[in-house]
Amino acid sequence: MESNMILSVESQAPALNVRDWVRGEPLASFQPGKLYILEFCGTACRPCVEAMRDLIELQEAYKDRGVEVVAVAAHEGAASADEARSKLEAWLAKFPTLNFPVGFDDTGAMDTLWMEPSFSIVIPRVFVIDRDGSIAFIGHPDELHDVLPQLLDGTWRTSAQAEAADSERIAKDEPKARKHALNKPIRDKFYAAWQIGDWKTALAAVEEGIALDPNDPDWREFHVVLLHHGMRDIESCLAVLWQFVREAIDRGDEYWLRAAMKQASDPETGCANLPSAERFAMGKELSERILALDLAQCNLPASLLFPEVARYYYAIGNKDRAVELIELALKSLDGHGAKERLQLDLLQTLANYEGETVCYGDVCVVPRTSATPKAEQENPAERGALE
C-alpha cells in the first residue's frame, strides 16, 4: 500500500458507500458542521455488543452538540446477502433503544474505502469525522472516551498527542494488516468450508494457515475449534489442544496463553466435551504460567488475563482463589473510565462465584443462576479475525 493511500488523522473522509440501510434514516454523505462517529461492527463480534451499547449512550448524551453516530456492518459471513441481512436484523434486536442509523454492506466497498487504507483488521473500529470532513480519530471505541472532550472542542486533531497516537497506531497495525492480507484467502477458504461442513477442506485450510504463519495463535485455536465443534474428533482435539497448551507455555506470550486457556476452561466457547481431568491439568499448567507473567510488561492487562484463570479455579472448587483473582482484575480497572462495561462483566462473574449480591462503588450486581449455554457452531475464522 502506497503512503498516499494511507487513511490517517487529517485525511479527508472517504465516501459512505453503503449497500443498504437497515435502521434509521439513510445517510448519503457527511454534512459540514457535524461530528460523525462511524463504527464498523458485526454480528459475530462479541465486543461489538458492548461498543453498540456505549455508542447508544454516547449518542443520547451528545445529540445536542452536533454529534451523529453511524454504524456499518461490512463483515457479515453468510451464504447470501439476504441471509446476512437477516442475521444483522436479528442482532440489532438486542438494542431496543438504538438511536442511530445502521448500514449493511456486502460489496467490500466500505472495507476498501475505510478499513484497508487505515490498516484496520479488527472490529469494533471507530472513525471520527470532524466538522470539516477530515478524519480526527481512528481506533477502538474504548479509546474514544479519553479523547472525546478534545474532539468536541476541535483541539484533538491538530494536537501533538493526536499525531503521536496515530503514528503509533499505524506502526502497530500496518504489519498486522499485511499479514492479514496474506492470510485472507486461506481464511475465506476455511470459512466457506465451515459453512457447508466440508471438514476435510477446512482442516487443509487450517494446516495451510499454520504453515504460512506459525506465530499466529488464531490458526492454532481454529484447529482446536474445528476438531471439537466441527469434526467432533475428541481424541485428535485433545492431542492438538495439549500441543497448543505446551507451545503457549513455552512461548510465554499472553495472547497464546489466554487463547489456550479459553479452549481449556471456557464452557461456552472452549472444549467442554474433553475429559475434565485433562482440561483441569491444562488449566493448572496454564494458570501457573499466566500468574507468573510480569503484567507490567504485558500487552494484555489483568482484567483480561485473570478472569480466564479464575474460571479454572472456580471449576476445580477453589472459589476463594477465583474470587481473589476477579477482585484483582476489578482493581486493575481503577481510573479507567472507559471500562464500565468490562467492570460490569467482572462484577457479574464475582456475584455468580459468591452466590450473592456484590457492590463496587455505587454499582451492585445480583448473581445469575442460569447455566452457561454451550457454544453455538459459529464460524471460528470470523470470530478470531474480527475481535
C-alpha positions in Angstrom: 0.0 0.0 0.0 1.5 3.3 -1.1 1.8 6.1 1.5 -0.6 8.4 -0.4 -3.3 5.8 0.1 -3.0 5.6 3.9 -6.0 6.8 5.7 -5.0 8.6 8.9 -5.8 11.6 11.1 -6.1 14.7 8.9 -7.0 12.7 5.8 -10.2 13.7 4.0 -13.0 11.2 5.0 -13.9 8.7 2.2 -17.4 8.3 0.9 -20.1 6.4 2.7 -20.6 3.7 0.1 -23.2 1.5 1.9 -25.3 -1.0 0.1 -28.4 -0.6 2.2 -29.6 1.0 5.5 -31.4 -1.4 7.8 -32.0 1.0 10.7 -32.6 4.7 10.9 -32.6 7.4 8.3 -30.2 6.7 5.4 -27.1 8.9 5.3 -25.8 9.7 1.9 -22.8 11.8 3.0 -21.3 13.6 5.9 -22.7 17.0 6.5 -20.5 20.0 7.3 -20.8 21.3 10.9 -21.5 17.9 12.4 -19.1 15.5 14.2 -19.7 11.9 13.0 -18.6 8.7 14.8 -18.6 5.9 12.3 -18.4 2.4 13.8 -17.7 -0.8 12.0 -19.5 -3.6 13.8 -20.6 -7.2 13.1 -22.9 -9.9 14.5 -20.0 -12.4 15.2 -18.0 -9.8 17.1 -18.7 -10.2 20.9 -17.0 -6.8 21.8 -19.3 -5.1 19.3 -22.3 -5.6 21.6 -20.6 -3.5 24.3 -19.5 -1.0 21.8 -23.0 -0.6 20.4 -24.5 0.0 23.9 -21.8 2.5 24.7 -22.4 4.4 21.4 -26.2 4.4 22.1 -25.4 6.2 25.4 -22.9 8.5 23.8 -25.4 9.5 21.0 -28.1 10.3 23.7 -25.6 12.3 25.8 -24.2 14.4 22.9 -27.1 14.6 20.4 -27.4 18.4 21.2 -23.8 19.1 20.4 -23.9 18.1 16.7 -22.7 14.5 17.2 -24.1 11.8 14.9 -23.2 8.1 15.4 -23.4 5.8 12.4 -22.7 2.1 12.3 -21.9 -0.2 9.4 -21.8 -4.0 9.3 -19.4 -4.9 6.5 -18.1 -8.2 7.6 -21.2 -10.5 7.8 -20.5 -14.1 6.8 -23.4 -15.9 5.3 -24.4 -17.9 2.2 -26.3 -15.0 0.7 -26.8 -11.3 1.2 -30.4 -11.9 2.3 -29.2 -14.3 5.0 -26.5 -11.9 6.1 -29.1 -9.1 6.4 -31.4 -11.3 8.4 -28.6 -12.1 10.8 -27.9 -8.4 11.2 -31.6 -7.6 11.7 -31.8 -10.3 14.5 -28.7 -9.0 16.1 -29.9 -5.4 16.1 -33.0 -6.5 18.1 -30.6 -6.8 21.1 -30.6 -3.0 21.1 -34.2 -1.8 21.7 -33.0 1.8 22.4 -30.9 2.0 19.2 -30.8 5.7 18.3 -28.6 5.9 15.2 -28.6 4.6 11.6 -27.0 1.2 10.8 -25.9 0.3 7.3 -25.2 -3.1 5.7 -22.6 -3.6 3.0 -21.6 -6.9 1.5 -19.9 -5.4 -1.6 -16.5 -4.8 0.0 -16.7 -1.1 -0.8 -16.6 0.1 2.8 -13.6 -2.2 3.6 -11.8 -0.8 0.5 -12.5 2.8 1.4 -12.1 2.7 5.1 -10.7 -0.4 6.8 -7.9 -1.4 4.4 -6.4 2.1 3.9 -6.3 2.6 7.7 -4.7 -0.8 8.3 -7.8 -1.8 10.3 -8.4 -5.5 10.5 -10.5 -5.9 13.7 -13.9 -4.7 14.8 -15.3 -2.8 16.5 -13.5 0.1 14.9 -14.4 3.7 15.0 -13.6 6.6 12.8 -14.4 10.2 13.9 -15.1 12.6 11.0 -14.6 16.2 12.1 -17.0 19.0 11.3 -15.0 19.9 8.1 -15.0 16.4 6.8 -11.5 15.4 7.9 -10.6 12.3 9.9 -10.0 13.2 13.5 -9.6 9.8 15.2 -9.2 6.1 14.3 -9.2 3.4 16.9 -11.1 1.2 19.3 -14.4 2.6 20.8 -12.9 2.3 24.3 -10.2 4.8 23.3 -12.8 7.3 22.2 -13.8 8.2 25.7 -10.4 9.6 26.6 -10.2 12.0 23.7 -13.9 12.9 23.2 -13.8 16.2 25.0 -10.9 17.4 22.8 -12.7 16.0 19.7 -15.8 18.0 20.6 -14.0 21.3 21.1 -11.8 20.8 18.0 -8.4 20.7 19.7 -7.6 17.0 19.3 -7.0 16.6 15.6 -4.2 19.1 15.3 -2.5 18.3 18.7 0.9 16.7 19.1 -0.8 14.0 21.1 -3.1 13.0 18.2 -0.2 12.9 15.8 1.9 10.7 18.1 -1.1 8.4 18.8 -1.9 8.0 15.1 1.7 7.3 14.2 1.9 4.6 16.9 -1.4 3.1 15.6 0.0 2.9 12.1 3.3 1.4 13.2 1.5 -1.3 15.2 -1.3 -2.0 12.7 0.5 -1.9 9.3 2.4 -5.2 9.8 -0.7 -6.9 11.1 -2.7 -5.7 8.1 -0.1 -7.1 5.7 -0.1 -10.4 7.5 -3.9 -10.4 7.5 -3.9 -9.8 3.7 -1.7 -12.9 3.2 -4.0 -15.0 5.5 -7.3 -13.8 4.0 -7.6 -16.2 1.1 -6.9 -19.1 3.5 -9.4 -17.8 6.0 -12.0 -17.4 3.2 -11.5 -21.0 2.2 -11.8 -22.1 5.8 -14.9 -20.1 6.3 -16.6 -21.4 3.2 -15.8 -25.0 4.1 -17.0 -24.5 7.7 -20.3 -23.1 6.4 -21.1 -26.3 4.5 -19.5 -28.8 6.9 -16.7 -29.7 4.5 -14.3 -30.6 7.3 -11.6 -32.0 5.1 -11.2 -28.8 3.2 -11.5 -26.8 6.5 -8.7 -28.9 8.0 -6.5 -28.4 5.0 -7.0 -24.6 5.2 -6.0 -24.7 8.9 -2.9 -26.6 8.2 -2.1 -24.2 5.4 -2.6 -21.2 7.7 -0.3 -22.7 10.4 2.4 -23.3 7.8 2.1 -19.8 6.5 2.2 -18.1 9.9 3.3 -20.5 12.7 3.5 -17.5 15.1 -0.3 -16.7 14.9 -2.3 -18.3 17.8 -5.5 -17.8 15.8 -4.8 -20.7 13.5 -3.9 -23.0 16.4 -7.2 -22.0 18.1 -9.1 -22.6 14.8 -7.6 -26.0 14.7 -8.9 -26.9 18.1 -12.3 -25.4 17.5 -12.6 -27.3 14.2 -11.8 -30.6 15.8 -14.1 -30.1 18.7 -17.1 -28.2 17.4 -16.9 -29.2 13.8 -15.4 -32.6 13.3 -16.3 -33.8 16.8 -13.0 -35.7 16.9 -12.4 -35.7 20.6 -9.2 -37.8 20.6 -7.5 -35.6 18.0 -8.8 -32.4 19.7 -7.2 -33.5 23.0 -3.8 -34.1 21.3 -3.9 -30.8 19.4 -5.0 -28.8 22.4 -2.2 -30.2 24.6 0.2 -29.2 21.8 -1.3 -25.7 21.8 -1.0 -25.5 25.6 2.6 -26.6 25.6 3.6 -24.2 23.0 1.8 -21.3 24.7 3.6 -22.1 27.9 7.0 -22.3 26.2 6.4 -19.0 24.3 5.1 -17.2 27.4 3.1 -15.0 25.1 0.0 -13.7 26.9 -2.2 -13.9 23.7 -1.2 -17.6 23.2 -1.8 -18.3 26.9 -5.2 -16.6 27.0 -6.4 -18.4 23.8 -5.2 -21.8 25.1 -6.8 -21.1 28.5 -10.1 -20.2 26.9 -10.2 -23.5 25.0 -9.2 -25.5 28.1 -11.6 -23.9 30.6 -14.4 -21.9 29.0 -17.6 -24.0 28.9 -19.2 -21.7 26.3 -16.5 -21.4 23.6 -14.0 -23.9 24.7 -13.6 -27.7 24.6 -16.2 -28.6 27.1 -16.6 -32.2 25.8 -13.0 -33.1 26.6 -12.4 -35.2 29.8 -12.5 -32.8 32.8 -9.3 -34.3 34.2 -7.4 -33.4 31.1 -8.8 -29.9 30.9 -8.0 -29.3 34.6 -4.5 -30.5 34.1 -4.1 -28.0 31.2 -5.7 -25.3 33.3 -3.3 -25.9 36.1 -0.2 -25.5 33.9 -1.6 -22.5 32.0 -2.7 -20.8 35.2 0.7 -21.1 36.8 2.4 -19.6 33.7 -0.1 -16.7 33.4 0.2 -15.8 37.1 4.0 -15.8 36.7 3.9 -13.2 34.0 5.2 -9.7 34.7 2.0 -7.8 34.0 3.8 -4.5 33.7 5.4 -5.9 30.5 2.2 -7.5 29.1 0.1 -6.2 26.2 -2.9 -7.8 27.9 -4.0 -6.4 31.3 -5.0 -8.3 34.4 -8.7 -7.5 33.6 -8.4 -9.8 30.6 -6.0 -12.5 31.8 -7.2 -13.1 35.4 -10.8 -14.0 34.6 -9.6 -16.9 32.4 -7.5 -18.2 35.4 -10.4 -17.5 37.8 -12.7 -19.7 35.7 -10.3 -22.6 36.1 -10.0 -22.2 39.9 -13.8 -22.0 40.3 -14.2 -25.1 38.1 -11.9 -27.1 40.4 -13.7 -25.9 43.5 -11.2 -23.2 44.7 -13.8 -20.5 45.0 -11.7 -18.3 47.2 -8.9 -18.1 44.7 -11.3 -17.5 41.9 -12.9 -14.6 43.8 -9.5 -13.2 44.7 -8.5 -13.1 41.0 -11.7 -11.4 39.9 -11.2 -8.8 42.6 -7.7 -8.2 41.4 -9.0 -7.8 37.9 -11.5 -5.2 39.1 -8.9 -3.3 41.0 -6.7 -3.1 37.8 -9.6 -1.1 36.2 -9.5 1.7 38.7 -9.1 5.0 37.0 -10.1 3.7 33.6 -13.3 5.4 32.9 -13.8 3.7 29.5 -14.1 0.3 31.0 -17.5 0.4 32.7 -18.9 -2.5 30.6 -15.9 -4.7 31.5 -16.3 -3.7 35.1 -19.9 -4.8 35.0 -18.9 -8.2 33.4 -16.3 -8.7 36.2 -18.9 -7.8 38.9 -21.3 -10.2 37.4 -18.8 -13.0 37.5 -17.9 -12.1 41.0 -21.6 -12.2 42.1 -22.0 -15.6 40.3 -19.0 -17.0 42.1 -20.0 -15.7 45.5 -23.7 -16.5 45.1 -24.8 -13.2 46.5 -25.1 -9.5 45.5 -21.8 -7.7 45.2 -21.2 -4.0 45.1 -18.3 -2.0 43.8 -18.6 1.7 44.5 -22.3 2.6 43.8 -22.8 -0.3 41.4 -24.4 -3.5 42.7 -25.0 -6.8 40.8 -27.1 -9.8 41.7 -25.9 -13.4 40.9 -27.3 -15.2 37.9 -28.1 -18.9 38.4 -28.8 -19.9 34.9 -26.5 -22.5 33.3 -23.9 -21.2 30.9 -25.1 -22.2 27.3 -22.9 -24.5 25.3 -21.1 -23.0 22.4 -23.0 -22.5 19.2 -21.5 -23.7 16.0 -20.3 -20.3 14.9 -17.6 -19.6 12.3 -14.3 -19.5 14.3 -12.4 -17.8 11.5 -14.8 -14.9 11.5 -14.8 -14.8 15.3 -11.0 -14.7 15.5 -10.5 -12.3 12.8 -12.9 -9.7 14.0 -12.4 -9.5 17.7 
